[in-house]
Amino acid sequence: MFDAISPPRIKLAFALLAHGRPADVERLIATLIGQGHAVAVHYDLKSCDDGFRALYRRFAGNERVRFARRLSVHWGEWSVVRGTLNCLDEIAASGWNPDYVYHLSGMDYPIRPSAQLLDFLERNRGDEFIETAAADSDPWVKTGPQRERYLYRWWFNWRDQKRRTEISYKLQRWLGLTRPFVRGLTPYMGSQWWVLTWSTLQEIMQLARAPDVERFFRNTLVPDELFFQTMVRHVAQPERITNCPLTLYQFSDYGYPVVYHADHYDYLLRQNFFFARKISTHCGKLRDRLDRTWSGEVQLAPFSDLQVGLLSSEYEDWRLAHRDGPPGRPVAGRSQGRWYEDHKRVTKPFFAVLGASTVELAAVYTALARAPGLLCHGQVFHPARIEFARNAPSFAGYDATDVKLRDLSAPVFVADLVGAEKTRLSGFLLRRGQGWHIAELALDRPHVRVVVVDGDPLVAFCETLLGAALTLSEGLNIERLRAIPPPVAALCFRRFITEYEAHARWLAEQWDKAARTKPPGWLVRIDPRHDDWRERLAQCLGAASDGEGFCADACREVALDLLRRGGISPAALEHVGLPSCNVPLVTELV
């Protein structure tokens, strides 16, 4: 079958995973088979059926294109590997018998001549090109878990069912439900995109059919970065494994893949790779130019085999130099440097009220909202919305829904928020877990007044137990609280109190440092359950305030009842409710 077009010395087939625009997939297939190669395509079952049917009709009867059995592919699941294996099954059934299989996605595109790729594979015939890092020892994952991907069982999709995934993972950790790696193999991790010999892939396909192997990997997290990487180390000779990818891929600071556009053309041609991912779907002209490179019409000097897969620092150097705009011309609204440089922009005095629960902060907010000379915003780092003073829909150029813009640079946001108020002393509330890098800034800077609310840990626990980030206008739902099973409440409490005390220790350390640098009276602790809290608040902020005290007896009694029935001993609960820095409960709960 490979003889219909001038046969290359190396027989090369592509395993193509696609789910995007059919036109882009069609173009990539046509580009690959135009140089005499063969392509097995898996097109995601979730994608448009009309698009797939058009793609199928376009290549119907072409002996160099086969379509694998379709299934719904979901990020981070076994279905990604299964789709690839379906492509390999089609290659096996085709009779192509290639020397190598090159694994691609529908957004990849060649950036070097086909002839150079074949010459390279010919010179290195028998070598396996796949990134493999020892998962138990080498830090390969930049963000998120690494060893946990296979030590625990992942029954839910991390993107679609975050809450269930988190609960399942934390429960397994707490119970110590780790598992050995299947068949005692040493796990390896690496990029999903590889180039492997057909003989090696046939052995891997045989292993993939084993029930225990599939059962194990089916419940791992992101198995496409684990399965082939581990199996190739099991079946191939170590000296034949070249630990470098032949496809260029890069990631941003936020863990997202870099997408290449038309202005990356010269950059791509300078790279020591044969393909690149991801090419923007809007860059037809870039693909036009790369077609001329792939066909050999544009001559490129070959690079040394020793340079293949080596990523230069060119892109990172340029990106870091221009991330805030061209030098001398910063982009409006963006930070002017890294976080520890950004915080220097916050130079105007302000105040911050730090607390462990929203309902207790709400009592303080009610008092401060009535105080003359003050402008008190609510939880400006609430995960769902920015709580501006008096529930304003916008302030300082930000809408209440601009949480992503706020999170681009929290210090810049605070500087804008504080700078927008010209006459009054402004400030905001910070609940534990919301914007606590800003809490550190507030405690560190001598010109910032800080009020720490020593509330009831059980109130904070109830908010955590209900699993919702409350707004200032909400109260605790006692009926929902009563409906929680006591064993669940007790399990959550053990984890909560450990984190709560760790936070209390951190706050105590920061308090000691701040007490040495702030003016007298600019750093106070209050407890809304005690009568003197209003006076202490006024002492710190320089303005009289008025407000009601805080009472959460009903909430507290429900929580205590749940914990007692859940098996938490009375001794461990005896002192819950004292100021957070004086609650040594962890030893009681072990």
N, C-alpha and C positions, 0 to 999 in steps of 0.2 A: 504493500500500500504506500510506503514511503517512496516508491520508485517513480510515481507519476510526475513529480517535480524533482529536478536535479537533487539527488539524495545527498544530504550532508554526511560527513564522516561520523558524526555523533547523531544518533536518533533521539530527538527531544520531544517530549510530550508535556503539556501544561495541564495542571489540575486547577481549575478556575472556580472560585467561590464568588457568586454574584448575587446582588439583591437590589442594586440601584437602577439607574436609568437604562432601559434596554438599548437605547441608541449608543450609549457609551460602551456597553458590553458587546454589542454587535461590532462596533469599530475595533475594539481590542481583539476579538476573535479573528476578524478579517486581517488585522495587522500580523497576527501570529502565524496563521496558516498561509499568508502570502509569502512567507519565507520557507515554506515546506514543512512546518511543524504541525503537530496534532494537538487538539484541545478537547478535554473532557470538562463539561460545564455542569455545575450544580447551581440552579437558580432557585432562590429562597421561595418556599411555598407561600409565605406571607405576602410576597410581592405581587404586583399586578398580573393577573392571568392573561389579560389582553397583550401586555408587553411580552410575556413569555411566549405566547402563541405566535406573535409576529417574529420573535427571535428564532423560534423553532422552524417556522416556514422559511426564514431566510437561509438556513443552513441544511434544510431537509435534503437528504440524499448525498450530502458531502461526506466522503469517507474519512475526512480529517477532523470532523466535529461529531462528538457524541454528547448526549444529554443524560446526566445521571438522574436516578430516582430522586424526586423532590421531597423535601421535608421542611417543616418550619424550623428555622434556625433562630436561636435566642442567644444573646450575648452571655458569655461566661459559662455556657452549658455544654454538655456532651454533644448536642446537636451540631455544633461547629465542627467537631472532629468527625462525627458521623457523615456530614455532608462531604468532607474531604475523602473519607473512606469510600463513599458512593462513587466519587469521581475515579478513584483507583480501581474500583470494581469494573467500571466502564472501560478503563484502559486495559484491564486484564481480558475483558470479553472482546475487545476490538481486534486483538491479534497484532497490534502495533509493535509490541515487544520493544519499547524504547530503551535506550541506555540510561537516560535520566528523566526524572519528572520534576518540573519546576512548579512550585505552588504559588499561585497568584490570587489576588482579589480583583473584583471588577473595576476598582479605581486605580489599579497599577498601570504603568505604561513603560515601554522600553526607553532607555536613555543612552544606550550604546548600540553599535551595529550588531546585527544577528551573527555575522561572521566572526566577530571578536568573541562573542559568548561561546560559539561552537569551538573555536580554536582553544579557548581557555579550558573548556571541559575536556577536550581531546588531550591537552597537555597534562591534565590532572585526572585522567580517566580512573575511575574506581574510588576517588575521594568523595566524602559526604560533606555537604556544605549546609551546616545547621548550627545555630547558636545554642550552646548547652552550658549552663552554669550549675554547679552543684547546689541544689536547692536547700540542703541542710546547713550549708556553710557560707556560700557566696551571696552577698546582698544584691540580688538582681532586680527585685521589684522596687520601683521608686516610691510609689504611694500605695498604701493598703497592705494587707497581710501577705506573707510569703509561705512559710512552713504551714501556717494554718489552712492553706488551700487544700492540703491533702491529709493533714492530721485529723481534721474534723469532717463531718458530713454536711454537705450543702444541698438541702432538699428544695430550697426555694431560690428563685432568681433574684439576685442582689439588686438589680435595677427596678424590677417590676413589683417586688414584694419586700421592700426594705425592712419594714417593721418585723415581719415574720422571720426574715433572715437574721436580723439582729438578736431577736429573742432566742432563736434556735442556737445560734453561735454562742451567746453568753451562757445559756443553760448547759451546753456541752462543756464549755470551759470550766464552769463552776463544779460540774460533776466529774470532771477529769476524763471525759469520754473520748480520748484520743485513740487512734488505731494505727497498726503497723502498715507500712507500704506493701502493696500487693506483691506476693511472691518473694518478699524480702529484697526487692530491687532497690537500688540507690536512685532517688528521684533527681531529675535534672529539669531545669527550666530554660526558656529562651523564646526568641521571636517565633511567631506562628508561621513565618514565611521561610521556606527552606528549598533546597535543591538536593535530591537524594537519588541514588542509583536504584534502578528498578528491582534489582535482586534484593537489596536491603528492604525496600518497601514491600515486596512479596512476603518476606518473613514477618514484617510488622503487621501486615494484613492478617496473617495466620494467627498471630498473638491476639489481635483485636477481636477475633471470633471466640476466644475463650470466655466462658461465662463469668469467671471470677475477675478477669481483667476488665471487661466492660462494666461489670457491676461496681467495681471499685472506682473507676474513672468517671462513671456516670454521676457520682456524688462528690466530685471534686469541684473546686472553683477555678474557672478559666482553664479547663483541661487542654485547650488548643495550645497553651504555652507550657504544657507539661507532658502530654502523652507521647508525641513523636520524639520529643527531646530525650525522654527517659528510654523509650524503646530502641532508639538508634544506638544508644550507649550499651544496650543489652545484646544487640544482634551484630553490630559492626565492630571491626577491629579498631581499637583506640587510635592507632597511628593513621588510620584512614579518615578520621573525623576532623575536618577543618572547621574550627570554631569561629566561623565568620559568615554573615549573611551576604547574599549576592543582590539583595534588594535594599535600596536606601529607604530608611524610615526614621523619622525624628519625632520627638514629643516636646510640647511646650512645658512651661513651669507648672501648669495646672493639670498635667497628665493627659492632654488631648493631642491626637496626632497632628503634625504639621501638614497643612494642605498647600501644595505647590501651585503657583499661578504663572501667568505668561511672563512676568518679570523675573522668574526663577530659571529661565531657559539656560542662560550662560552658566549659572551656578550648577545646574544639574549636569551639564556636559563636563564639568570639572571634577565630578565625583567618581570615586573608584568602585562603582556599582554598575550593574547591567539593567536593572529596573528601578523605578521609584514609586512609592506610594505615600500620600494619596495625591492624585492629580485632580484639580478642581473640575467639577462637571461643567463649569462655564467657560472652559479654556479650550475651545475647538482649535484655535489658531496655534496654541502650544502643541497640541497633538499633531497638527499638520507639520510643524517643524521637526518634531521628534520622529515622525514617520520617515522623513528624509534621512535622518540619522540611522534609524533601524535598518533601512534598506541599503545603506552604504553610499547613498548619493552624497551625503555630507561626510567627508573624510575626517576621522578622529584618530589621533595618535594613540596606539594601544598603551595601556599602563602595565607595569610589572605585576606578575602574579603575586608578589609579596605585598603589593599595595591594595589588592582586592579586599573590599570589606572594611577598609580603614576609613573612618569618618574624620574629616578635618574639622577644626574648630571655627572655620570661616563663618558658618551660619550663626553660631552662638555668639561669636565676637561682634558681628554686625548687629544682631538682635539686641544684645545688651547695651551697645553704644547708642541705639536708636529707639529703645523701648519707650522713652518719654518724648519722642519726636526728634528731628534732626538736631545735632548739637547747636545750642544757642537759640533754638526755637521750640520750646516745650509745648506739648499738646495741652490745650485748656482742659481743666477738670481732672487731669491725671496727676499722679504723684510725681515728685521730683527726685526720687531715689528710693532706696530700700526702706523697710519699715523703721529701722533704728535711725535713719536720717529723716524720715517723714515726721517723726514725733517732735522734731525741733520746730516744726511749723506751728505747733500749738503753744503760743506764747502769751495769749491773753488769759487773765484769771477766770476761772470758772469753778463750779463745784460738782461733785459726783456723790450720789447716794448708793452705797453698795449693800445688797441684801441677798438673802437666800431664797426668798419666796416672793411671788408677785403680789399675793394678797396682803402681805405685810408692807411691801413697798407702796401699795395703793393707799394705805392709811397715812403714810408719810407724804405721799404726793398730794392728797387732799389738803393737808395742812399747809404745804409749801405753795400750792396753787393760790391760796388766799393771802400769802405774805407779800406786803408791799416791797418793792425794790428787787424782787426776784422774778426770774422767768424759769420755771421748772418744766422741762420736757419729761415725757414718760420713758418707757423702755425703748430708747432709740436704737438698740441692737436686738430688738425682738426679731425672731427668725422670719415672721410672716409679714410684718409691716413696721414702719418707723413711727413711733408714738410721739408726735410733736405735741407741744403745749396746747391745751384746750382742744385736743383732738383735731388740730388744723390739718387740712388735706395736703399742705405743702409748706415748706419753710427753707430759707437759705438756698433756693434753687433746686431743692430735692422734693419730689413727690413722696407721699407716705408709702408708696409701693416700690420705691427705687432701692430695694434691698441689695440687689446685685451691684448697682453703682456705689452704694455705701460700702460694700465689702471689698471693692477694688483697693481701697486704702482707707482703713478706719481712722488713722490720725488726720488725714486730709479732710475727711468728713467731719470730724470733731472740730477742726480748725474753722471750717466753713460754718458750722452750726454756732459756735461760740462767737465768731466774728460778725455774724449777721445781727446780733443784738447790741445796740450802741449805748444804751443807758443803764439797763439793769444787769445785775449779776446773774448769769445764766448757768444752768446745769441740767443734769439728767439722772435717770435711774439706771442701775446696772444690776440685773438679777444674776445669781451664780450661774455660770455657764454661758452668759451672753456678753460678748465683748470684754472678756477679762484681760486681754492684753491692754485694753484701754484702762482697766482698773489699775493695772501695774503702772501705767503712765501717770495716772492721777495720783497714786501714792508716791511716785518717784519725784514729781515736780513740786518744788516748794511753793509755787504760787497757786496751787489747786487745793481748795478746801474739800475734805473728805468726811462723809458721815457713814459709819458702818452700823447697819441695823442688826443687832443681836436678837434674832427672833426665835421662834419655836422650831426645832428641827423636824418635829412631826408634821408641821404645816408644809414645810418644804418637801418632806417625803410624800405627803398626800398629792401634791402637785405632780411629782415625778411618777407616782403610782398611777395617776389618771392618764398619764402619757400625753398631756397637752401643754403647750406653752401658753399660759393664760395671758389675756390682755388686762389692762388696769380696770376695765369695766366689768370683768367677769368675776364670779366667785366660785368657790369650790363646790362641786356637785356632790352633796352628801349621799344622795341616793345611789349614784354610780359608785361611790366609794364603798357603800355597804354591800354592793353586789359582787365585789371582788373576792374570789376564794381565799380564805386565810392562808393556805400553804403558799400561794403565789405571792401574797403580801409579805409573808415572812422571808421568802427567798429574795424578793426585791429589796427588802429592808437591809439585809446583810450586805448586799452590794452598795446600796445607797449610803449607809452609815460609814462605810470605809472611804468612799469618795468624799463624803461630807467632812469627815475629820481630816482627810488629806488637804482639802481646801482650807479648813480652819487653821491647820499648821502653816500653810503657805501664807495665809492672811496675817497670822501672828508674826511671821518673819518680816513681811512687808511693813507691818505696823511699827515694829521696832526701828526699822530703817527710817520710815517716814517721820517718826516722833523726833528724830535728831535733826531734821532739816526744815520742818514746817514751823511757822510762827505759833506761839501758844494759842490754844483754842481752835486751831484750824483742822484738828484731827480729833473727832469724838466718836464714841460708841453710844448708841441709844437702844432702848428696848420699848417698843410701843405698848407693852403690857404693863409698864411701870409709870407712875404718875409724873416723874420728872423729865420725861422724854422731850416735851415741847420746849422747856427751858434750855436743855442741852442743845437742841436743834437751833434755837435762836442764838445761843452763844457762839456756835460755829459759823452760822451764815450771816450774823449781824442784822437780822431782821426778825421781828416778832412774828410768831406763827400761831395758828389756832387749828385745832383738830381733835377728833375723838380718839380715844384709845383703841386698842385692838383686842378683840376677844375671839378665840377660835376653839372654845370649849367643846362644842358639838363635834367639830372636825377631829379634835384631839381624842375625844372619847371613842369615836368610831375607829380611828387608827389603832389606838391601844387595844381595843377589843379584837380587831383583826389579828394583831401581832400575838396577843396572848393565845388566841385559838390556833394560831399558826405554829405555836411551839416556842416562841421567844420567851425566855424566862423573866419573871418579875424583877429579878436583880439587874438584868440587863436593861430594863426599861425604867428603873427607879429614878434616874437623873435626867432622862430625856426631857428637854424643855429648858435646861439651863443655857446660858450664853454659849454659843458654838465653840468658843475657845476652851471651854471647861467641860467638854463632854467626852470623857475617855471610855467609849463604849466598845471599841473593837475587841479588846481583850475579853470582855464579858461575852461576846458573841462567838468566839472561836470554839 
